[in-house]
């Protein structure tokens, strides 16, 4: 079997994927820190219902719906003044 040479365009896509993944990790951390600083329980905000915070990392833009839910008080029971940030 002949070992194929990986084409430049594939290498470039791999570099791009690594860079975008790192940016996603950094953004996710900043978002989590903000909510944590406001006293929200991160687990409650990542409830797996298809419209919660973790959807963003999967590429599903639920931003407007999620923020509307936050601002309407739906997650008020997920706020604790004693909640520690990571």
C-alpha positions as CSV (number, residue, x, y, z in Angstrom):
1,X,0.0,0.0,0.0
2,X,1.3,3.4,-1.0
3,X,1.4,5.9,1.9
4,X,-0.5,9.0,0.8
5,X,1.0,12.5,1.2
6,X,-1.4,14.7,3.1
7,X,-2.3,17.6,0.9
8,X,-1.6,21.2,2.0
9,X,-5.3,22.1,1.9
10,X,-6.1,19.3,4.4
11,X,-3.2,20.4,6.6
12,X,-4.5,24.0,6.5
13,X,-8.0,22.8,7.5
14,X,-6.5,20.8,10.4
15,X,-4.6,24.0,11.6
16,X,-7.8,26.0,11.3
17,X,-9.8,23.4,13.2
18,X,-7.2,23.4,16.0
19,X,-7.3,27.2,16.2
20,X,-11.1,27.5,16.1
21,X,-11.3,24.8,18.8
22,X,-9.0,26.7,21.1
23,X,-11.0,29.9,20.5
24,X,-14.2,28.0,21.4
25,X,-12.6,26.8,24.6
26,X,-11.6,30.3,25.6
27,X,-15.0,31.7,24.8
28,X,-16.8,29.0,26.7
29,X,-14.6,29.7,29.7
30,X,-15.3,33.5,29.5
31,X,-19.0,32.9,29.2
32,X,-19.0,30.4,32.1
33,X,-17.0,32.7,34.3
34,X,-19.5,35.5,33.7
35,X,-22.5,33.4,34.6
36,X,-20.6,32.0,37.6
37,X,-19.7,35.5,38.8
38,X,-23.4,36.4,38.7
39,X,-24.1,33.5,41.0
40,X,-25.6,31.0,38.5
41,X,-25.1,27.3,39.0
42,X,-23.4,26.1,35.8
43,X,-25.0,22.7,36.0
44,X,-28.5,24.2,35.9
45,X,-27.5,26.3,32.9
46,X,-26.3,23.1,31.1
47,X,-29.4,21.0,31.6
48,X,-29.2,19.2,28.2
49,X,-32.7,20.2,27.0
50,X,-31.5,21.3,23.6
51,X,-31.7,25.0,24.4
52,X,-29.2,25.4,27.2
53,X,-25.7,26.8,27.4
54,X,-23.9,23.7,26.2
55,X,-25.6,23.8,22.8
56,X,-23.3,26.7,21.8
57,X,-20.2,24.4,21.9
58,X,-22.0,22.0,19.5
59,X,-22.6,24.9,17.0
60,X,-26.3,25.4,17.8
61,X,-26.9,29.1,18.2
62,X,-29.4,29.2,21.0
63,X,-28.1,32.6,22.2
64,X,-31.3,34.6,21.8
65,X,-33.6,31.9,23.3
66,X,-31.2,31.2,26.2
67,X,-30.8,34.9,27.0
68,X,-34.5,35.4,26.9
69,X,-34.9,32.6,29.4
70,X,-32.2,34.0,31.7
71,X,-33.8,37.5,31.5
72,X,-37.3,36.2,32.1
73,X,-36.2,34.7,35.4
74,X,-36.5,31.1,34.4
75,X,-33.2,30.3,36.0
76,X,-33.7,32.4,39.2
77,X,-33.7,29.2,41.3
78,X,-30.2,28.5,39.8
79,X,-28.8,31.6,41.4
80,X,-26.9,31.4,44.7
81,X,-24.9,34.1,46.4
82,X,-22.8,31.4,47.9
83,X,-21.9,29.7,44.5
84,X,-18.2,29.6,44.0
85,X,-16.6,30.1,40.6
86,X,-14.0,27.7,39.4
